[in-house]
Amino acid sequence: MKLIAGDFSTDCHGWAELLPESAPNQSLIGTHRVPWTVVGAGLTGLACARRLARLHPDQEILLLEARCVAQGASGRNSGFVVATSQFNGGYELAQLDHYRRINRINQFGLDLLSTEVADTQIDCQWRRDGFYHTAADQVAMTECGNFQRYLEALEIDHQLLDDATLYSLLGTGLYKAGIHIADGALVQPAALVRGLAQSLPANVSLYEQSPVLNITTAKPLTLQLADAEVKTDRLILATNYEAPALGFLRSYIMGSTLAGSFTRVLSQDELASLGSLREWGVLSLHIAGATIRLTRDARMSIRNTAEFHGATLLTDDDLARRQLTHRAAFDKRFPQLAQVPFEYAWSGVEGISRNGTNFFGLQRDNIYLAGGYNGSGVSRGTAFGTAIADHASGEETQTVSDCLASVPGTWIPPRPLLDIGAYFKIRSRFKGVGIDR
């Protein structure tokens, strides 16, 4: 099927809706000849372009974004920048090197973003003092014990919390236990992505609303856009779950559509009804449990749905129906805020693989790719983007080695079996979720 510009769905919902309007960069037109092209201006593409620009200060880096910056997945996540990944199931000594490799990648990405936010003074509500992993029912309580043993084995700084302590901190009595991880950051993701895009090095040229529709692999590589043609020596794809549309990772990556809601800004009395903290983030220890934020600007957000939706965003009608699920989950956690309305709803698509792996490296001559973060894309996508720039430039680093060590992806059958398999893969995440949803 031939791609057209309209295949790249977007809407005005999400974290970007909470920011002042921003005029997009111009779209690409005409014929261009450049040494480097990066496709995708999310966190991976932005990190890649930034690193390439510093490695090759005398060369032009072309950065193409199909939508407006911050309207893709990088601006639609819940804003958790993880240092330590949770692995479902019991701690396995045989997996120790794997755990450490993934966490090195996370830590590298977190440190990069922390430095970039500070150096370029990006106003994105950055807060680096960790967040909470919580459990409400038996399945999640079991994972809490698993997570504790894993953290102790890896000597990761953390604190165990009982129900009374969680209530005093967060203002909800739903959770029976939890763990606070000392490192990790919370962020307004759309503001972060916009800030990174606005602070790119001078030799990076960013064009928005410029989807690549076809790639011809003869040398030099040729990219066809609606109103432009690009000839480039090296191409880096940072398109995550949309890579198959360009002929890459077909049958290895798919998109899961998630949805969440924001409340209006809480009043001082409403904030006082919560716990002692005025900004926090909660990740459920059940893989499909609700993700909740109290943001610096006194809104609460909740995300607790994930589904196979053809790797597209939800319609307004779909969002309204999902918001009923958000409402029920919110009210059982915060009955004192049951009268607080939701002001916004949003959806976003994450790239997932069948076996939870990531994708990194050379795909074809002079074409490189990084993607597939399975819901951990803020820190990991930043690390992968930086590492793929190094790898394509012939640089050898620990992070390049760590990214190259990703296990091969498991084959996903084509449609219509893809639709059936993806439906059950995503649905299986909710097994036993209970009141953690």
C-alpha positions as CSV (number, residue, x, y, z in Angstrom):
1,M,0.0,0.0,0.0
2,K,1.4,3.4,-1.0
3,L,1.8,5.9,1.9
4,I,0.2,9.3,1.8
5,A,0.7,12.3,4.1
6,G,-2.7,11.7,5.7
7,D,-1.6,8.3,7.0
8,F,0.1,9.9,10.0
9,S,-2.8,10.6,12.4
10,T,-2.7,13.3,15.0
11,D,-5.1,15.4,17.1
12,C,-4.9,18.3,19.5
13,H,-5.2,16.2,22.6
14,G,-2.5,15.4,25.1
15,W,0.2,17.2,27.1
16,A,0.8,19.7,24.3
17,E,-2.8,20.9,24.9
18,L,-1.6,22.2,28.3
19,L,1.1,24.4,26.7
20,P,0.9,27.7,24.8
21,E,0.3,27.3,21.1
22,S,3.5,27.0,19.1
23,A,3.9,27.6,15.4
24,P,5.4,24.6,13.7
25,N,8.6,24.8,11.7
26,Q,8.0,24.9,7.9
27,S,7.5,21.7,5.9
28,L,10.2,20.5,3.6
29,I,9.8,21.4,-0.1
30,G,12.1,21.1,-3.1
31,T,15.2,18.9,-3.7
32,H,17.9,18.4,-1.2
33,R,21.3,16.7,-0.9
34,V,22.6,16.1,2.6
35,P,25.1,13.7,4.2
36,W,22.7,12.7,7.1
37,T,19.0,12.4,7.5
38,V,17.1,11.4,10.6
39,V,13.4,10.5,10.3
40,G,11.3,11.1,13.4
41,A,11.7,14.0,15.8
42,G,10.6,12.3,19.0
43,L,13.0,11.7,21.8
44,T,15.1,9.2,19.8
45,G,15.3,11.3,16.7
46,L,16.1,14.5,18.7
47,A,18.9,12.8,20.6
48,C,20.2,11.2,17.5
49,A,20.3,14.5,15.6
50,R,21.9,16.3,18.5
51,R,24.6,13.7,18.8
52,L,25.3,13.6,15.0
53,A,25.6,17.4,15.0
54,R,28.2,17.3,17.7
55,L,30.1,14.5,16.0
56,H,30.0,16.1,12.6
57,P,29.9,19.9,13.2
58,D,30.7,20.8,9.6
59,Q,27.9,18.6,8.1
60,E,24.2,19.4,7.8
61,I,21.8,17.1,9.6
62,L,18.3,16.9,8.2
63,L,15.6,16.0,10.8
64,L,12.1,15.2,9.4
65,E,9.0,14.9,11.5
66,A,5.7,13.6,10.0
67,R,3.6,15.6,12.5
68,C,4.2,18.7,14.6
69,V,6.9,18.2,17.3
70,A,5.4,16.7,20.6
71,Q,2.3,15.3,18.8
72,G,3.9,11.8,18.5
73,A,4.4,9.2,21.2
74,S,7.3,11.2,22.8
75,G,4.9,14.0,23.8
76,R,2.0,11.7,24.8
77,N,3.5,9.4,27.4
78,S,3.0,9.9,31.2
79,G,6.3,11.6,31.7
80,F,8.3,9.0,33.7
81,V,12.0,9.1,33.0
82,V,13.1,5.7,34.5
83,A,16.5,4.8,35.8
84,T,15.5,1.3,37.0
85,S,13.2,-1.0,35.0
86,Q,10.8,-3.4,36.6
87,F,10.9,-7.0,35.3
88,N,7.8,-9.0,36.0
89,G,8.3,-12.3,37.8
90,G,10.8,-13.4,40.4
91,Y,14.4,-12.2,40.4
92,E,16.6,-14.6,38.4
93,L,20.3,-14.7,39.0
94,A,20.9,-15.9,35.5
95,Q,19.4,-12.6,34.2
96,L,21.6,-10.3,36.3
97,D,23.7,-9.1,33.4
98,H,20.5,-8.4,31.4
99,Y,19.0,-6.4,34.3
100,R,22.2,-4.4,34.6
101,R,22.5,-3.8,30.8
102,I,19.0,-2.4,30.6
103,N,19.4,-0.2,33.6
104,R,22.7,1.2,32.3
105,I,20.9,2.2,29.1
106,N,18.1,3.8,31.2
107,Q,20.6,5.6,33.4
108,F,22.5,6.9,30.4
109,G,19.4,8.4,28.9
110,L,18.2,9.9,32.2
111,D,21.6,11.5,32.8
112,L,21.7,12.9,29.2
113,L,18.2,14.5,29.6
114,S,19.0,15.8,33.0
115,T,22.1,17.6,31.6
116,E,20.3,18.9,28.5
117,V,17.4,20.2,30.5
118,A,19.8,22.0,32.9
119,D,22.2,23.3,30.2
120,T,19.5,24.7,27.9
121,Q,17.1,25.7,30.6
122,I,14.1,23.8,29.2
123,D,11.0,24.7,31.2
124,C,9.4,21.2,31.4
125,Q,8.6,20.6,35.1
126,W,11.7,18.4,35.4
127,R,11.9,16.8,38.9
128,R,14.5,14.2,39.6
129,D,13.8,12.6,42.9
130,G,12.3,9.3,41.9
131,F,8.7,8.0,42.0
132,Y,6.5,5.3,43.5
133,H,5.8,1.7,42.5
134,T,2.6,0.6,44.2
135,A,0.5,-2.5,44.8
136,A,-3.2,-2.8,45.7
137,D,-4.1,-6.5,45.2
138,Q,-2.5,-9.9,45.5
139,V,-0.9,-10.1,42.0
140,A,0.7,-6.7,42.5
141,M,1.7,-7.5,46.1
142,T,3.6,-10.6,44.8
143,E,5.4,-8.3,42.2
144,C,6.2,-6.0,45.1
145,G,8.1,-8.7,46.8
146,N,9.8,-9.7,43.5
147,F,10.8,-6.1,42.9
148,Q,12.2,-5.7,46.4
149,R,14.5,-8.7,46.0
150,Y,15.6,-7.5,42.6
151,L,16.5,-4.0,43.9
152,E,18.4,-5.5,46.9
153,A,20.3,-7.8,44.6
154,L,21.3,-4.9,42.3
155,E,22.0,-2.6,45.3
156,I,19.6,0.0,43.9
157,D,18.6,2.8,46.4
158,H,14.9,2.3,47.4
159,Q,12.5,2.6,50.3
160,L,9.7,0.2,51.3
161,L,6.4,1.9,52.2
162,D,3.4,0.5,54.0
163,D,-0.2,1.5,53.4
164,A,-0.3,4.2,56.1
165,T,2.8,5.9,54.7
166,L,1.5,5.9,51.2
167,Y,-1.7,7.4,52.4
168,S,0.1,10.2,54.2
169,L,2.2,10.9,51.1
170,L,-0.3,10.5,48.3
171,G,-3.8,10.9,49.9
172,T,-5.1,7.5,48.7
173,G,-5.9,4.5,50.8
174,L,-6.1,2.1,47.9
175,Y,-2.5,0.8,48.0
176,K,-1.4,-1.8,50.5
177,A,2.4,-1.5,49.9
178,G,4.8,0.4,47.7
179,I,8.5,1.1,46.9
180,H,10.0,4.5,46.3
181,I,13.0,4.4,43.9
182,A,15.4,7.2,44.7
183,D,16.5,8.0,41.1
184,G,14.3,8.8,38.1
185,A,12.6,12.0,36.9
186,L,9.1,13.3,36.3
187,V,8.5,15.7,33.3
188,Q,5.9,17.4,31.2
189,P,6.8,15.3,28.1
190,A,5.4,17.7,25.4
191,A,7.3,20.6,27.0
192,L,10.5,18.5,27.1
193,V,10.2,17.5,23.5
194,R,9.5,21.0,22.4
195,G,12.4,22.3,24.4
196,L,14.8,19.8,22.9
197,A,13.6,20.7,19.4
198,Q,14.1,24.4,20.0
199,S,17.6,24.0,21.3
200,L,19.1,21.8,18.5
201,P,22.6,22.6,17.3
202,A,22.8,25.1,14.4
203,N,23.7,22.4,11.8
204,V,20.5,20.5,12.4
205,S,17.6,21.6,10.1
206,L,14.2,20.5,11.5
207,Y,11.1,20.3,9.3
208,E,7.7,19.5,10.7
209,Q,4.6,18.0,9.0
210,S,7.1,16.4,6.5
211,P,6.3,12.6,6.4
212,V,8.6,10.4,4.4
213,L,6.4,8.4,2.0
214,N,9.0,6.2,0.3
215,I,12.6,5.2,0.5
216,T,14.7,4.1,-2.4
217,T,17.8,2.2,-1.3
218,A,20.1,2.8,-4.3
219,K,23.1,5.0,-3.5
220,P,22.6,7.8,-2.6
221,L,19.5,6.9,-0.6
222,T,16.4,8.8,-1.9
223,L,13.5,9.9,0.3
224,Q,10.2,10.9,-1.3
225,L,8.0,13.4,0.5
226,A,4.8,15.0,-0.7
227,D,6.5,18.1,-1.9
228,A,10.2,17.3,-1.6
229,E,12.9,14.8,-2.5
230,V,16.0,14.1,-0.3
231,K,19.1,12.4,-1.4
232,T,21.2,11.4,1.6
233,D,24.4,9.3,2.3
234,R,23.2,7.9,5.6
235,L,19.7,7.5,7.0
236,I,18.6,6.9,10.6
237,L,15.0,5.9,11.3
238,A,13.6,6.9,14.6
239,T,10.0,6.1,13.7
240,N,9.3,3.4,16.4
241,Y,6.1,1.5,15.6
242,E,5.7,3.3,12.2
243,A,8.9,1.7,10.9
244,P,6.9,-1.1,9.0
245,A,5.2,1.6,7.0
246,L,8.6,2.4,5.5
247,G,9.5,-1.2,4.9
248,F,11.4,-2.0,8.1
249,L,10.6,-4.3,11.1
250,R,7.6,-5.7,9.3
251,S,6.3,-8.6,11.5
252,Y,8.4,-7.5,14.4
253,I,6.9,-4.4,16.0
254,M,3.3,-3.3,16.5
255,G,1.5,-0.4,18.1
256,S,-0.5,-0.4,21.4
257,T,-2.9,2.5,21.9
258,L,-3.1,3.9,25.4
259,A,-5.5,6.5,26.8
260,G,-5.5,8.8,29.8
261,S,-7.2,11.9,31.3
262,F,-6.3,15.1,33.0
263,T,-8.4,16.8,35.7
264,R,-8.8,20.5,35.8
265,V,-6.4,22.4,38.1
266,L,-7.1,21.5,41.7
267,S,-8.0,24.1,44.2
268,Q,-6.0,24.6,47.4
269,D,-8.7,22.8,49.4
270,E,-8.6,19.9,47.0
271,L,-4.8,19.7,47.2
272,A,-5.0,19.8,51.0
273,S,-7.2,16.7,50.9
274,L,-4.4,14.8,49.3
275,G,-1.2,13.7,51.1
276,S,1.8,15.8,52.1
277,L,3.4,15.8,48.6
278,R,2.5,18.4,46.0
279,E,4.1,16.6,43.0
280,W,4.5,12.8,42.5
281,G,4.1,9.9,40.1
282,V,2.8,6.4,40.7
283,L,3.6,3.3,38.6
284,S,1.6,0.2,39.4
285,L,3.6,-3.0,40.1
286,H,1.0,-4.8,37.9
287,I,2.1,-4.3,34.3
288,A,-1.5,-3.1,33.4
289,G,-2.2,-1.1,36.5
290,A,-3.0,2.6,36.5
291,T,-0.3,5.2,36.0
292,I,-1.1,8.4,38.0
293,R,0.5,11.8,38.3
294,L,0.0,14.9,40.5
295,T,1.7,17.5,38.3
296,R,3.5,20.7,39.3
297,D,0.6,22.7,37.9
298,A,-1.8,20.9,40.3
299,R,-3.5,18.7,37.8
300,M,-3.9,14.9,38.2
301,S,-3.6,12.5,35.3
302,I,-4.5,8.9,35.1
303,R,-3.8,6.3,32.4
304,N,-5.2,2.8,32.6
305,T,-6.2,1.5,29.2
306,A,-4.2,-0.2,26.5
307,E,-5.5,-1.9,23.4
308,F,-4.8,-2.9,19.8
309,H,-6.3,-0.2,17.7
310,G,-4.4,-0.5,14.5
311,A,-1.6,1.7,15.8
312,T,-3.8,4.8,15.6
313,L,-5.1,7.3,18.0
314,L,-8.6,7.1,19.5
315,T,-11.5,9.2,18.2
316,D,-13.2,11.7,20.4
317,D,-16.1,9.3,20.9
318,D,-13.7,6.4,21.8
319,L,-11.9,8.7,24.3
320,A,-15.2,9.6,25.9
321,R,-15.9,5.9,26.4
322,R,-12.4,5.2,27.8
323,Q,-12.8,8.1,30.1
324,L,-15.5,6.2,32.0
325,T,-12.8,3.7,32.9
326,H,-10.5,6.5,34.0
327,R,-13.2,8.0,36.1
328,A,-14.0,4.8,37.9
329,A,-10.3,4.2,38.7
330,F,-9.7,7.7,39.8
331,D,-12.7,7.9,42.1
332,K,-11.8,4.6,43.9
333,R,-8.4,6.1,44.7
334,F,-9.5,9.6,45.5
335,P,-13.2,9.6,46.6
336,Q,-12.6,13.0,48.1
337,L,-12.0,14.4,44.6
338,A,-15.0,12.6,42.9
339,Q,-16.5,16.0,42.2
340,V,-13.4,17.2,40.3
341,P,-14.1,16.9,36.5
342,F,-11.7,15.7,33.9
343,E,-10.8,18.6,31.6
344,Y,-8.8,16.7,28.9
345,A,-8.4,13.2,27.5
346,W,-5.7,11.9,25.2
347,S,-4.4,8.8,23.5
348,G,-1.0,7.8,22.3
349,V,0.7,4.8,20.6
350,E,3.6,2.9,22.0
351,G,5.8,0.5,20.0
352,I,5.9,-3.0,21.5
353,S,7.5,-6.2,20.4
354,R,6.2,-9.7,21.0
355,N,9.1,-10.6,23.3
356,G,9.7,-7.2,24.9
357,T,13.0,-6.5,23.1
358,N,14.3,-3.3,21.5
359,F,15.6,-2.8,18.0
360,F,18.9,-1.2,17.2
361,G,21.5,-1.2,14.5
362,L,22.2,-1.4,10.7
363,Q,19.1,-2.5,8.7
364,R,20.4,-2.1,5.2
365,D,23.4,-0.4,3.6
366,N,23.7,3.0,5.3
367,I,20.2,2.7,6.9
368,Y,20.2,2.5,10.7
369,L,17.2,2.1,13.1
370,A,16.5,2.5,16.8
371,G,13.1,1.9,18.4
372,G,10.6,-0.4,20.1
373,Y,10.8,0.6,23.8
374,N,7.7,-1.2,25.1
375,G,6.5,1.7,27.2
376,S,9.9,2.9,28.6
377,G,10.8,5.3,25.8
378,V,11.8,8.6,27.6
379,S,15.1,7.5,29.0
380,R,15.7,4.5,26.8
381,G,14.7,6.3,23.6
382,T,17.1,9.1,24.4
383,A,19.9,6.6,25.0
384,F,19.1,4.6,21.9
385,G,19.0,7.8,19.8
386,T,22.4,8.9,21.0
387,A,23.9,5.5,20.6
388,I,22.6,5.0,17.1
389,A,24.3,8.2,16.1
390,D,27.5,6.9,17.5
391,H,27.1,3.5,15.9
392,A,26.4,5.1,12.4
393,S,29.5,7.3,12.9
394,G,31.8,4.4,13.8
395,E,32.1,5.3,17.4
396,E,32.4,2.5,20.0
397,T,30.8,3.1,23.4
398,Q,29.4,1.1,26.3
399,T,25.9,2.2,25.4
400,V,26.4,1.2,21.7
401,S,27.5,-2.3,23.0
402,D,24.5,-2.4,25.4
403,C,22.0,-1.5,22.7
404,L,23.5,-4.0,20.2
405,A,23.0,-6.7,22.8
406,S,19.2,-6.5,22.5
407,V,17.9,-9.9,21.8
408,P,16.3,-10.5,18.4
409,G,12.7,-9.7,18.0
410,T,10.1,-12.5,17.9
411,W,8.2,-12.8,14.6
412,I,4.7,-11.5,14.6
413,P,2.3,-13.1,12.0
414,P,0.8,-10.8,9.3
415,R,-2.8,-9.5,9.2
416,P,-5.4,-10.7,10.0
417,L,-3.5,-13.0,12.4
418,L,-1.6,-9.9,13.5
419,D,-4.8,-8.3,14.7
420,I,-5.8,-11.3,16.6
421,G,-2.4,-11.9,18.1
422,A,-1.9,-8.3,19.0
423,Y,-5.4,-8.2,20.7
424,F,-4.5,-11.2,22.9
425,K,-0.9,-10.0,23.6
426,I,-2.2,-6.6,24.9
427,R,-5.2,-8.2,26.6
428,S,-2.9,-10.6,28.5
429,R,-1.3,-7.7,30.2
430,F,-4.5,-7.1,32.1
431,K,-4.7,-10.6,33.5
432,G,-5.2,-10.4,37.3
433,V,-5.0,-6.6,37.4
434,G,-7.9,-6.4,39.8
435,I,-8.2,-3.1,41.7
436,D,-4.8,-1.9,40.6
437,R,-6.4,-0.9,37.3
